[in-house]
Amino acid sequence: MAADFAAQLESIAELEARGGPDDFPSTAAFVASALRLSLREARERIALACQELPLARSALSEGNLSPRHFVEIARLLAHAPDWLPSETATATEQALVTVAGQASVETVRKWPGG
């Protein structure tokens, strides 16, 4: 399940980078149709797919992170300030992946700043 979700996110990110399919008005419209999501949910899925989370994405692909954990890590890191040094962002992502591998989604959600 986690690997399938990771593959889905990768496909969505590639589709969004190419500008979406020609026969749909937007990538969101295509994703909504293909995955039977609302447009709002499709836009959220696209944002999730395009977020730079290499450590979490790798853990998700390897089955070491559930899709729910991945979504929660993405949510937390999306709120990180723009001025945060990349080393700190990477260390925070790694810490969240480690916690998520050992704890519930609720515990990850309660991470400081969450």
Biopython code that builds the backbone (N, CA, C, O; Angstrom):
import numpy as np
from Bio.PDB.StructureBuilder import StructureBuilder

atoms = [
    (1, "MET", "N", (0.818, -1.189, 0.000)),
    (1, "MET", "CA", (0.000, 0.000, 0.000)),
    (1, "MET", "C", (0.866, 1.259, 0.000)),
    (1, "MET", "O", (0.599, 2.185, -0.765)),
    (2, "ALA", "N", (1.893, 1.309, 0.840)),
    (2, "ALA", "CA", (2.762, 2.478, 0.907)),
    (2, "ALA", "C", (3.505, 2.670, -0.410)),
    (2, "ALA", "O", (3.612, 3.791, -0.907)),
    (3, "ALA", "N", (4.016, 1.583, -0.973)),
    (3, "ALA", "CA", (4.749, 1.682, -2.240)),
    (3, "ALA", "C", (3.822, 2.138, -3.362)),
    (3, "ALA", "O", (4.238, 2.899, -4.236)),
    (4, "ASP", "N", (2.576, 1.683, -3.348)),
    (4, "ASP", "CA", (1.598, 2.117, -4.356)),
    (4, "ASP", "C", (1.315, 3.612, -4.222)),
    (4, "ASP", "O", (1.224, 4.325, -5.222)),
    (5, "PHE", "N", (1.178, 4.077, -2.990)),
    (5, "PHE", "CA", (0.929, 5.496, -2.747)),
    (5, "PHE", "C", (2.130, 6.321, -3.202)),
    (5, "PHE", "O", (1.968, 7.386, -3.799)),
    (6, "ALA", "N", (3.333, 5.827, -2.918)),
    (6, "ALA", "CA", (4.554, 6.519, -3.352)),
    (6, "ALA", "C", (4.616, 6.603, -4.871)),
    (6, "ALA", "O", (4.966, 7.646, -5.424)),
    (7, "ALA", "N", (4.280, 5.518, -5.542)),
    (7, "ALA", "CA", (4.281, 5.509, -7.006)),
    (7, "ALA", "C", (3.222, 6.467, -7.549)),
    (7, "ALA", "O", (3.456, 7.157, -8.541)),
    (8, "GLN", "N", (2.067, 6.510, -6.902)),
    (8, "GLN", "CA", (1.016, 7.426, -7.313)),
    (8, "GLN", "C", (1.494, 8.874, -7.195)),
    (8, "GLN", "O", (1.287, 9.676, -8.106)),
    (9, "LEU", "N", (2.131, 9.202, -6.074)),
    (9, "LEU", "CA", (2.638, 10.560, -5.882)),
    (9, "LEU", "C", (3.694, 10.915, -6.924)),
    (9, "LEU", "O", (3.722, 12.036, -7.432)),
    (10, "GLU", "N", (4.552, 9.963, -7.236)),
    (10, "GLU", "CA", (5.586, 10.202, -8.246)),
    (10, "GLU", "C", (4.950, 10.473, -9.612)),
    (10, "GLU", "O", (5.369, 11.384, -10.325)),
    (11, "SER", "N", (3.954, 9.692, -9.967)),
    (11, "SER", "CA", (3.258, 9.890, -11.247)),
    (11, "SER", "C", (2.559, 11.242, -11.297)),
    (11, "SER", "O", (2.597, 11.927, -12.319)),
    (12, "ILE", "N", (1.925, 11.623, -10.201)),
    (12, "ILE", "CA", (1.233, 12.910, -10.148)),
    (12, "ILE", "C", (2.239, 14.054, -10.285)),
    (12, "ILE", "O", (1.984, 15.020, -11.004)),
    (13, "ALA", "N", (3.378, 13.949, -9.599)),
    (13, "ALA", "CA", (4.398, 15.001, -9.687)),
    (13, "ALA", "C", (4.926, 15.136, -11.110)),
    (13, "ALA", "O", (5.119, 16.247, -11.602)),
    (14, "GLU", "N", (5.159, 14.012, -11.765)),
    (14, "GLU", "CA", (5.633, 14.038, -13.158)),
    (14, "GLU", "C", (4.582, 14.666, -14.072)),
    (14, "GLU", "O", (4.909, 15.472, -14.943)),
    (15, "LEU", "N", (3.333, 14.296, -13.872)),
    (15, "LEU", "CA", (2.240, 14.842, -14.675)),
    (15, "LEU", "C", (2.127, 16.345, -14.469)),
    (15, "LEU", "O", (1.959, 17.091, -15.434)),
    (16, "GLU", "N", (2.215, 16.786, -13.246)),
    (16, "GLU", "CA", (2.127, 18.215, -12.934)),
    (16, "GLU", "C", (3.304, 18.971, -13.552)),
    (16, "GLU", "O", (3.130, 20.077, -14.062)),
    (17, "ALA", "N", (4.494, 18.383, -13.510)),
    (17, "ALA", "CA", (5.681, 19.022, -14.098)),
    (17, "ALA", "C", (5.530, 19.187, -15.613)),
    (17, "ALA", "O", (6.054, 20.142, -16.188)),
    (18, "ARG", "N", (4.825, 18.273, -16.252)),
    (18, "ARG", "CA", (4.607, 18.339, -17.708)),
    (18, "ARG", "C", (3.432, 19.245, -18.078)),
    (18, "ARG", "O", (3.197, 19.506, -19.258)),
    (19, "GLY", "N", (2.701, 19.719, -17.080)),
    (19, "GLY", "CA", (1.574, 20.597, -17.363)),
    (19, "GLY", "C", (0.244, 19.894, -17.472)),
    (19, "GLY", "O", (-0.746, 20.507, -17.871)),
    (20, "GLY", "N", (0.196, 18.639, -17.132)),
    (20, "GLY", "CA", (-1.062, 17.894, -17.143)),
    (20, "GLY", "C", (-1.402, 17.343, -18.506)),
    (20, "GLY", "O", (-0.773, 17.705, -19.500)),
    (21, "PRO", "N", (-2.392, 16.468, -18.564)),
    (21, "PRO", "CA", (-2.806, 15.886, -19.845)),
    (21, "PRO", "C", (-3.524, 16.911, -20.714)),
    (21, "PRO", "O", (-4.175, 17.824, -20.206)),
    (22, "ASP", "N", (-3.401, 16.754, -22.010)),
    (22, "ASP", "CA", (-3.986, 17.709, -22.959)),
    (22, "ASP", "C", (-5.509, 17.700, -22.950)),
    (22, "ASP", "O", (-6.132, 18.728, -23.216)),
    (23, "ASP", "N", (-6.109, 16.572, -22.652)),
    (23, "ASP", "CA", (-7.562, 16.476, -22.752)),
    (23, "ASP", "C", (-8.299, 16.832, -21.456)),
    (23, "ASP", "O", (-9.494, 16.563, -21.327)),
    (24, "PHE", "N", (-7.589, 17.434, -20.502)),
    (24, "PHE", "CA", (-8.209, 17.898, -19.259)),
    (24, "PHE", "C", (-7.815, 19.352, -19.047)),
    (24, "PHE", "O", (-6.726, 19.760, -19.453)),
    (25, "PRO", "N", (-8.673, 20.133, -18.425)),
    (25, "PRO", "CA", (-8.346, 21.544, -18.228)),
    (25, "PRO", "C", (-7.194, 21.784, -17.248)),
    (25, "PRO", "O", (-6.562, 22.841, -17.272)),
    (26, "SER", "N", (-6.928, 20.808, -16.397)),
    (26, "SER", "CA", (-5.847, 20.953, -15.416)),
    (26, "SER", "C", (-5.429, 19.577, -14.916)),
    (26, "SER", "O", (-6.133, 18.585, -15.104)),
    (27, "THR", "N", (-4.274, 19.544, -14.280)),
    (27, "THR", "CA", (-3.834, 18.302, -13.652)),
    (27, "THR", "C", (-4.818, 17.909, -12.557)),
    (27, "THR", "O", (-5.123, 16.730, -12.382)),
    (28, "ALA", "N", (-5.312, 18.903, -11.820)),
    (28, "ALA", "CA", (-6.263, 18.619, -10.736)),
    (28, "ALA", "C", (-7.530, 17.958, -11.283)),
    (28, "ALA", "O", (-8.061, 17.032, -10.670)),
    (29, "ALA", "N", (-8.009, 18.426, -12.419)),
    (29, "ALA", "CA", (-9.209, 17.825, -13.018)),
    (29, "ALA", "C", (-8.947, 16.371, -13.394)),
    (29, "ALA", "O", (-9.802, 15.508, -13.196)),
    (30, "PHE", "N", (-7.759, 16.103, -13.940)),
    (30, "PHE", "CA", (-7.411, 14.729, -14.302)),
    (30, "PHE", "C", (-7.291, 13.852, -13.054)),
    (30, "PHE", "O", (-7.857, 12.760, -13.004)),
    (31, "VAL", "N", (-6.557, 14.328, -12.053)),
    (31, "VAL", "CA", (-6.364, 13.545, -10.828)),
    (31, "VAL", "C", (-7.712, 13.288, -10.150)),
    (31, "VAL", "O", (-7.962, 12.182, -9.672)),
    (32, "ALA", "N", (-8.572, 14.294, -10.106)),
    (32, "ALA", "CA", (-9.894, 14.120, -9.504)),
    (32, "ALA", "C", (-10.675, 13.030, -10.227)),
    (32, "ALA", "O", (-11.305, 12.183, -9.594)),
    (33, "SER", "N", (-10.629, 13.057, -11.544)),
    (33, "SER", "CA", (-11.352, 12.062, -12.335)),
    (33, "SER", "C", (-10.735, 10.671, -12.171)),
    (33, "SER", "O", (-11.447, 9.693, -11.940)),
    (34, "ALA", "N", (-9.439, 10.591, -12.288)),
    (34, "ALA", "CA", (-8.764, 9.296, -12.252)),
    (34, "ALA", "C", (-8.849, 8.623, -10.889)),
    (34, "ALA", "O", (-8.975, 7.401, -10.805)),
    (35, "LEU", "N", (-8.779, 9.417, -9.816)),
    (35, "LEU", "CA", (-8.759, 8.842, -8.467)),
    (35, "LEU", "C", (-10.087, 8.996, -7.739)),
    (35, "LEU", "O", (-10.217, 8.618, -6.575)),
    (36, "ARG", "N", (-11.086, 9.563, -8.447)),
    (36, "ARG", "CA", (-12.412, 9.770, -7.861)),
    (36, "ARG", "C", (-12.331, 10.615, -6.589)),
    (36, "ARG", "O", (-12.866, 10.261, -5.539)),
    (37, "LEU", "N", (-11.639, 11.748, -6.731)),
    (37, "LEU", "CA", (-11.488, 12.692, -5.635)),
    (37, "LEU", "C", (-12.225, 13.972, -5.990)),
    (37, "LEU", "O", (-12.544, 14.216, -7.154)),
    (38, "SER", "N", (-12.492, 14.786, -4.978)),
    (38, "SER", "CA", (-13.001, 16.125, -5.264)),
    (38, "SER", "C", (-11.837, 16.952, -5.814)),
    (38, "SER", "O", (-10.676, 16.568, -5.670)),
    (39, "LEU", "N", (-12.146, 18.074, -6.438)),
    (39, "LEU", "CA", (-11.073, 18.942, -6.934)),
    (39, "LEU", "C", (-10.178, 19.424, -5.794)),
    (39, "LEU", "O", (-8.963, 19.528, -5.961)),
    (40, "ARG", "N", (-10.766, 19.715, -4.651)),
    (40, "ARG", "CA", (-9.977, 20.145, -3.490)),
    (40, "ARG", "C", (-9.010, 19.043, -3.068)),
    (40, "ARG", "O", (-7.830, 19.301, -2.832)),
    (41, "GLU", "N", (-9.513, 17.817, -2.974)),
    (41, "GLU", "CA", (-8.650, 16.688, -2.606)),
    (41, "GLU", "C", (-7.572, 16.449, -3.662)),
    (41, "GLU", "O", (-6.434, 16.120, -3.329)),
    (42, "ALA", "N", (-7.931, 16.615, -4.926)),
    (42, "ALA", "CA", (-6.951, 16.440, -6.003)),
    (42, "ALA", "C", (-5.854, 17.481, -5.907)),
    (42, "ALA", "O", (-4.678, 17.159, -6.079)),
    (43, "ARG", "N", (-6.219, 18.726, -5.636)),
    (43, "ARG", "CA", (-5.209, 19.783, -5.474)),
    (43, "ARG", "C", (-4.300, 19.487, -4.282)),
    (43, "ARG", "O", (-3.091, 19.710, -4.348)),
    (44, "GLU", "N", (-4.880, 18.988, -3.202)),
    (44, "GLU", "CA", (-4.076, 18.618, -2.034)),
    (44, "GLU", "C", (-3.111, 17.487, -2.377)),
    (44, "GLU", "O", (-1.959, 17.500, -1.944)),
    (45, "ARG", "N", (-3.575, 16.516, -3.149)),
    (45, "ARG", "CA", (-2.726, 15.390, -3.552)),
    (45, "ARG", "C", (-1.584, 15.881, -4.446)),
    (45, "ARG", "O", (-0.455, 15.407, -4.322)),
    (46, "ILE", "N", (-1.868, 16.816, -5.334)),
    (46, "ILE", "CA", (-0.836, 17.383, -6.198)),
    (46, "ILE", "C", (0.191, 18.141, -5.363)),
    (46, "ILE", "O", (1.395, 17.990, -5.575)),
    (47, "ALA", "N", (-0.270, 18.945, -4.429)),
    (47, "ALA", "CA", (0.652, 19.669, -3.546)),
    (47, "ALA", "C", (1.530, 18.696, -2.773)),
    (47, "ALA", "O", (2.730, 18.921, -2.619)),
    (48, "LEU", "N", (0.939, 17.631, -2.295)),
    (48, "LEU", "CA", (1.678, 16.602, -1.569)),
    (48, "LEU", "C", (2.719, 15.946, -2.472)),
    (48, "LEU", "O", (3.854, 15.715, -2.057)),
    (49, "ALA", "N", (2.326, 15.650, -3.699)),
    (49, "ALA", "CA", (3.221, 14.995, -4.645)),
    (49, "ALA", "C", (4.396, 15.881, -5.030)),
    (49, "ALA", "O", (5.486, 15.384, -5.312)),
    (50, "CYS", "N", (4.181, 17.173, -5.042)),
    (50, "CYS", "CA", (5.224, 18.104, -5.486)),
    (50, "CYS", "C", (6.103, 18.618, -4.346)),
    (50, "CYS", "O", (7.086, 19.319, -4.587)),
    (51, "GLN", "N", (5.756, 18.274, -3.122)),
    (51, "GLN", "CA", (6.553, 18.721, -1.975)),
    (51, "GLN", "C", (7.862, 17.945, -1.933)),
    (51, "GLN", "O", (7.874, 16.725, -2.096)),
    (52, "GLU", "N", (8.962, 18.656, -1.715)),
    (52, "GLU", "CA", (10.289, 18.033, -1.661)),
    (52, "GLU", "C", (10.504, 17.376, -0.297)),
    (52, "GLU", "O", (10.783, 18.052, 0.692)),
    (53, "LEU", "N", (10.373, 16.069, -0.260)),
    (53, "LEU", "CA", (10.555, 15.290, 0.963)),
    (53, "LEU", "C", (11.311, 14.011, 0.618)),
    (53, "LEU", "O", (10.733, 12.926, 0.688)),
    (54, "PRO", "N", (12.569, 14.109, 0.253)),
    (54, "PRO", "CA", (13.284, 12.919, -0.228)),
    (54, "PRO", "C", (13.405, 11.798, 0.802)),
    (54, "PRO", "O", (13.308, 10.624, 0.443)),
    (55, "LEU", "N", (13.611, 12.131, 2.053)),
    (55, "LEU", "CA", (13.772, 11.084, 3.072)),
    (55, "LEU", "C", (12.443, 10.388, 3.361)),
    (55, "LEU", "O", (12.379, 9.162, 3.449)),
    (56, "ALA", "N", (11.392, 11.180, 3.505)),
    (56, "ALA", "CA", (10.067, 10.605, 3.762)),
    (56, "ALA", "C", (9.581, 9.821, 2.549)),
    (56, "ALA", "O", (8.986, 8.753, 2.694)),
    (57, "ARG", "N", (9.832, 10.351, 1.351)),
    (57, "ARG", "CA", (9.395, 9.658, 0.132)),
    (57, "ARG", "C", (10.119, 8.312, -0.009)),
    (57, "ARG", "O", (9.514, 7.316, -0.406)),
    (58, "SER", "N", (11.405, 8.290, 0.314)),
    (58, "SER", "CA", (12.169, 7.048, 0.255)),
    (58, "SER", "C", (11.624, 6.030, 1.257)),
    (58, "SER", "O", (11.446, 4.857, 0.928)),
    (59, "ALA", "N", (11.361, 6.487, 2.476)),
    (59, "ALA", "CA", (10.812, 5.590, 3.504)),
    (59, "ALA", "C", (9.434, 5.071, 3.087)),
    (59, "ALA", "O", (9.108, 3.908, 3.323)),
    (60, "LEU", "N", (8.636, 5.929, 2.474)),
    (60, "LEU", "CA", (7.317, 5.521, 1.983)),
    (60, "LEU", "C", (7.461, 4.466, 0.888)),
    (60, "LEU", "O", (6.773, 3.446, 0.913)),
    (61, "SER", "N", (8.350, 4.707, -0.068)),
    (61, "SER", "CA", (8.567, 3.764, -1.172)),
    (61, "SER", "C", (9.036, 2.404, -0.686)),
    (61, "SER", "O", (8.681, 1.370, -1.252)),
    (62, "GLU", "N", (9.838, 2.418, 0.368)),
    (62, "GLU", "CA", (10.382, 1.173, 0.918)),
    (62, "GLU", "C", (9.404, 0.472, 1.859)),
    (62, "GLU", "O", (9.685, -0.626, 2.339)),
    (63, "GLY", "N", (8.270, 1.094, 2.123)),
    (63, "GLY", "CA", (7.281, 0.495, 3.008)),
    (63, "GLY", "C", (7.561, 0.715, 4.479)),
    (63, "GLY", "O", (6.948, 0.075, 5.334)),
    (64, "ASN", "N", (8.492, 1.625, 4.784)),
    (64, "ASN", "CA", (8.848, 1.907, 6.174)),
    (64, "ASN", "C", (8.027, 3.040, 6.780)),
    (64, "ASN", "O", (8.212, 3.408, 7.940)),
    (65, "LEU", "N", (7.127, 3.577, 5.985)),
    (65, "LEU", "CA", (6.299, 4.698, 6.413)),
    (65, "LEU", "C", (4.927, 4.494, 5.794)),
    (65, "LEU", "O", (4.824, 4.168, 4.611)),
    (66, "SER", "N", (3.896, 4.679, 6.560)),
    (66, "SER", "CA", (2.546, 4.540, 6.007)),
    (66, "SER", "C", (2.166, 5.817, 5.254)),
    (66, "SER", "O", (2.744, 6.877, 5.493)),
    (67, "PRO", "N", (1.205, 5.712, 4.356)),
    (67, "PRO", "CA", (0.738, 6.927, 3.682)),
    (67, "PRO", "C", (0.256, 7.996, 4.665)),
    (67, "PRO", "O", (0.514, 9.182, 4.457)),
    (68, "ARG", "N", (-0.428, 7.601, 5.713)),
    (68, "ARG", "CA", (-0.910, 8.573, 6.708)),
    (68, "ARG", "C", (0.253, 9.268, 7.411)),
    (68, "ARG", "O", (0.199, 10.470, 7.669)),
    (69, "HIS", "N", (1.306, 8.508, 7.722)),
    (69, "HIS", "CA", (2.491, 9.122, 8.329)),
    (69, "HIS", "C", (3.129, 10.114, 7.355)),
    (69, "HIS", "O", (3.531, 11.210, 7.748)),
    (70, "PHE", "N", (3.218, 9.721, 6.081)),
    (70, "PHE", "CA", (3.808, 10.595, 5.076)),
    (70, "PHE", "C", (3.027, 11.906, 4.974)),
    (70, "PHE", "O", (3.618, 12.986, 4.941)),
    (71, "VAL", "N", (1.712, 11.807, 4.924)),
    (71, "VAL", "CA", (0.867, 12.997, 4.825)),
    (71, "VAL", "C", (1.091, 13.900, 6.033)),
    (71, "VAL", "O", (1.158, 15.121, 5.890)),
    (72, "GLU", "N", (1.204, 13.322, 7.197)),
    (72, "GLU", "CA", (1.402, 14.116, 8.416)),
    (72, "GLU", "C", (2.772, 14.796, 8.412)),
    (72, "GLU", "O", (2.883, 15.962, 8.791)),
    (73, "ILE", "N", (3.804, 14.085, 7.992)),
    (73, "ILE", "CA", (5.138, 14.692, 7.894)),
    (73, "ILE", "C", (5.112, 15.841, 6.888)),
    (73, "ILE", "O", (5.676, 16.905, 7.143)),
    (74, "ALA", "N", (4.464, 15.629, 5.760)),
    (74, "ALA", "CA", (4.357, 16.677, 4.747)),
    (74, "ALA", "C", (3.630, 17.892, 5.308)),
    (74, "ALA", "O", (4.035, 19.029, 5.065)),
    (75, "ARG", "N", (2.567, 17.655, 6.051)),
    (75, "ARG", "CA", (1.796, 18.753, 6.641)),
    (75, "ARG", "C", (2.666, 19.559, 7.603)),
    (75, "ARG", "O", (2.663, 20.790, 7.569)),
    (76, "LEU", "N", (3.398, 18.869, 8.448)),
    (76, "LEU", "CA", (4.258, 19.558, 9.415)),
    (76, "LEU", "C", (5.345, 20.373, 8.714)),
    (76, "LEU", "O", (5.588, 21.528, 9.064)),
    (77, "LEU", "N", (5.992, 19.767, 7.730)),
    (77, "LEU", "CA", (7.106, 20.452, 7.068)),
    (77, "LEU", "C", (6.642, 21.545, 6.117)),
    (77, "LEU", "O", (7.412, 22.449, 5.794)),
    (78, "ALA", "N", (5.400, 21.476, 5.666)),
    (78, "ALA", "CA", (4.865, 22.542, 4.809)),
    (78, "ALA", "C", (4.753, 23.853, 5.579)),
    (78, "ALA", "O", (4.723, 24.928, 4.979)),
    (79, "HIS", "N", (4.693, 23.768, 6.893)),
    (79, "HIS", "CA", (4.582, 24.961, 7.730)),
    (79, "HIS", "C", (5.935, 25.475, 8.209)),
    (79, "HIS", "O", (5.994, 26.431, 8.983)),
    (80, "ALA", "N", (7.012, 24.858, 7.761)),
    (80, "ALA", "CA", (8.347, 25.324, 8.154)),
    (80, "ALA", "C", (8.605, 26.687, 7.510)),
    (80, "ALA", "O", (8.207, 26.919, 6.368)),
    (81, "PRO", "N", (9.257, 27.572, 8.223)),
    (81, "PRO", "CA", (9.529, 28.896, 7.647)),
    (81, "PRO", "C", (10.498, 28.813, 6.471)),
    (81, "PRO", "O", (11.367, 27.942, 6.431)),
    (82, "ASP", "N", (10.340, 29.720, 5.523)),
    (82, "ASP", "CA", (11.190, 29.744, 4.333)),
    (82, "ASP", "C", (12.662, 29.972, 4.665)),
    (82, "ASP", "O", (13.548, 29.538, 3.929)),
    (83, "TRP", "N", (12.914, 30.654, 5.778)),
    (83, "TRP", "CA", (14.291, 30.972, 6.142)),
    (83, "TRP", "C", (15.005, 29.812, 6.839)),
    (83, "TRP", "O", (16.187, 29.927, 7.162)),
    (84, "LEU", "N", (14.320, 28.718, 7.070)),
    (84, "LEU", "CA", (14.926, 27.572, 7.742)),
    (84, "LEU", "C", (16.071, 27.021, 6.897)),
    (84, "LEU", "O", (15.864, 26.694, 5.728)),
    (85, "PRO", "N", (17.282, 26.909, 7.464)),
    (85, "PRO", "CA", (18.408, 26.365, 6.684)),
    (85, "PRO", "C", (18.108, 24.946, 6.205)),
    (85, "PRO", "O", (17.454, 24.174, 6.907)),
    (86, "SER", "N", (18.583, 24.607, 5.020)),
    (86, "SER", "CA", (18.279, 23.299, 4.433)),
    (86, "SER", "C", (18.785, 22.161, 5.311)),
    (86, "SER", "O", (18.163, 21.100, 5.362)),
    (87, "GLU", "N", (19.897, 22.365, 5.996)),
    (87, "GLU", "CA", (20.419, 21.319, 6.886)),
    (87, "GLU", "C", (19.440, 21.046, 8.030)),
    (87, "GLU", "O", (19.244, 19.898, 8.429)),
    (88, "THR", "N", (18.835, 22.102, 8.547)),
    (88, "THR", "CA", (17.868, 21.953, 9.636)),
    (88, "THR", "C", (16.599, 21.280, 9.127)),
    (88, "THR", "O", (16.025, 20.428, 9.805)),
    (89, "ALA", "N", (16.168, 21.664, 7.935)),
    (89, "ALA", "CA", (14.977, 21.043, 7.348)),
    (89, "ALA", "C", (15.214, 19.549, 7.127)),
    (89, "ALA", "O", (14.337, 18.731, 7.405)),
    (90, "THR", "N", (16.397, 19.195, 6.627)),
    (90, "THR", "CA", (16.724, 17.780, 6.397)),
    (90, "THR", "C", (16.776, 17.019, 7.721)),
    (90, "THR", "O", (16.257, 15.907, 7.821)),
    (91, "ALA", "N", (17.398, 17.613, 8.730)),
    (91, "ALA", "CA", (17.473, 16.966, 10.042)),
    (91, "ALA", "C", (16.082, 16.787, 10.642)),
    (91, "ALA", "O", (15.802, 15.764, 11.266)),
    (92, "THR", "N", (15.222, 17.764, 10.459)),
    (92, "THR", "CA", (13.857, 17.670, 10.974)),
    (92, "THR", "C", (13.083, 16.581, 10.240)),
    (92, "THR", "O", (12.362, 15.796, 10.856)),
    (93, "GLU", "N", (13.238, 16.540, 8.922)),
    (93, "GLU", "CA", (12.572, 15.487, 8.142)),
    (93, "GLU", "C", (13.043, 14.113, 8.607)),
    (93, "GLU", "O", (12.229, 13.206, 8.783)),
    (94, "GLN", "N", (14.347, 13.952, 8.808)),
    (94, "GLN", "CA", (14.889, 12.667, 9.263)),
    (94, "GLN", "C", (14.337, 12.298, 10.636)),
    (94, "GLN", "O", (13.990, 11.142, 10.877)),
    (95, "ALA", "N", (14.257, 13.273, 11.531)),
    (95, "ALA", "CA", (13.719, 13.001, 12.869)),
    (95, "ALA", "C", (12.255, 12.573, 12.786)),
    (95, "ALA", "O", (11.835, 11.647, 13.479)),
    (96, "LEU", "N", (11.490, 13.241, 11.945)),
    (96, "LEU", "CA", (10.077, 12.877, 11.791)),
    (96, "LEU", "C", (9.916, 11.488, 11.185)),
    (96, "LEU", "O", (9.041, 10.729, 11.600)),
    (97, "VAL", "N", (10.746, 11.152, 10.213)),
    (97, "VAL", "CA", (10.698, 9.811, 9.611)),
    (97, "VAL", "C", (11.033, 8.761, 10.674)),
    (97, "VAL", "O", (10.395, 7.710, 10.737)),
    (98, "THR", "N", (12.024, 9.048, 11.498)),
    (98, "THR", "CA", (12.405, 8.104, 12.559)),
    (98, "THR", "C", (11.269, 7.922, 13.554)),
    (98, "THR", "O", (10.935, 6.793, 13.914)),
    (99, "VAL", "N", (10.678, 9.016, 13.999)),
    (99, "VAL", "CA", (9.555, 8.944, 14.940)),
    (99, "VAL", "C", (8.383, 8.196, 14.300)),
    (99, "VAL", "O", (7.757, 7.348, 14.936)),
    (100, "ALA", "N", (8.094, 8.518, 13.037)),
    (100, "ALA", "CA", (6.961, 7.883, 12.350)),
    (100, "ALA", "C", (7.158, 6.386, 12.197)),
    (100, "ALA", "O", (6.183, 5.635, 12.172)),
    (101, "GLY", "N", (8.399, 5.942, 12.095)),
    (101, "GLY", "CA", (8.673, 4.516, 11.987)),
    (101, "GLY", "C", (8.422, 3.760, 13.278)),
    (101, "GLY", "O", (8.363, 2.530, 13.287)),
    (102, "GLN", "N", (8.274, 4.504, 14.371)),
    (102, "GLN", "CA", (8.132, 3.874, 15.684)),
    (102, "GLN", "C", (6.855, 4.264, 16.422)),
    (102, "GLN", "O", (6.552, 3.709, 17.478)),
    (103, "ALA", "N", (6.111, 5.211, 15.873)),
    (103, "ALA", "CA", (4.986, 5.759, 16.629)),
    (103, "ALA", "C", (3.748, 5.916, 15.739)),
    (103, "ALA", "O", (3.804, 5.750, 14.521)),
    (104, "SER", "N", (2.665, 6.232, 16.376)),
    (104, "SER", "CA", (1.398, 6.428, 15.670)),
    (104, "SER", "C", (1.392, 7.772, 14.936)),
    (104, "SER", "O", (2.232, 8.639, 15.174)),
    (105, "VAL", "N", (0.429, 7.908, 14.049)),
    (105, "VAL", "CA", (0.248, 9.175, 13.338)),
    (105, "VAL", "C", (-0.053, 10.288, 14.340)),
    (105, "VAL", "O", (0.408, 11.417, 14.177)),
    (106, "GLU", "N", (-0.817, 9.970, 15.362)),
    (106, "GLU", "CA", (-1.174, 10.963, 16.373)),
    (106, "GLU", "C", (0.068, 11.478, 17.086)),
    (106, "GLU", "O", (0.150, 12.664, 17.405)),
    (107, "THR", "N", (1.028, 10.606, 17.337)),
    (107, "THR", "CA", (2.281, 11.029, 17.978)),
    (107, "THR", "C", (3.060, 11.950, 17.059)),
    (107, "THR", "O", (3.606, 12.957, 17.509)),
    (108, "VAL", "N", (3.119, 11.620, 15.788)),
    (108, "VAL", "CA", (3.808, 12.479, 14.820)),
    (108, "VAL", "C", (3.108, 13.834, 14.754)),
    (108, "VAL", "O", (3.770, 14.870, 14.686)),
    (109, "ARG", "N", (1.789, 13.836, 14.774)),
    (109, "ARG", "CA", (1.013, 15.069, 14.715)),
    (109, "ARG", "C", (1.332, 15.985, 15.903)),
    (109, "ARG", "O", (1.275, 17.208, 15.780)),
    (110, "LYS", "N", (1.664, 15.393, 17.040)),
    (110, "LYS", "CA", (1.962, 16.170, 18.251)),
    (110, "LYS", "C", (3.407, 16.631, 18.316)),
    (110, "LYS", "O", (3.824, 17.234, 19.305)),
    (111, "TRP", "N", (4.179, 16.349, 17.264)),
    (111, "TRP", "CA", (5.571, 16.791, 17.217)),
    (111, "TRP", "C", (5.621, 18.294, 17.528)),
    (111, "TRP", "O", (4.720, 19.035, 17.132)),
    (112, "PRO", "N", (6.657, 18.745, 18.228)),
    (112, "PRO", "CA", (6.732, 20.180, 18.547)),
    (112, "PRO", "C", (6.518, 21.038, 17.301)),
    (112, "PRO", "O", (7.188, 20.863, 16.282)),
    (113, "GLY", "N", (5.591, 21.946, 17.406)),
    (113, "GLY", "CA", (5.254, 22.824, 16.293)),
    (113, "GLY", "C", (4.105, 22.295, 15.453)),
    (113, "GLY", "O", (3.582, 23.007, 14.596)),
    (114, "GLY", "N", (3.704, 21.042, 15.694)),
    (114, "GLY", "CA", (2.629, 20.445, 14.907)),
    (114, "GLY", "C", (1.309, 20.908, 15.352)),
    (114, "GLY", "O", (0.291, 20.500, 14.793)),
]
sb = StructureBuilder()
sb.init_structure("model")
sb.init_model(0)
sb.init_chain("A")
sb.init_seg("    ")
for serial, (resi, resn, name, xyz) in enumerate(atoms, 1):
    if name == "N":
        sb.init_residue(resn, " ", resi, " ")
    sb.init_atom(name, np.array(xyz, "f"), 0.0, 1.0, " ", f" {name:<3s}", serial, name[0])
structure = sb.get_structure()
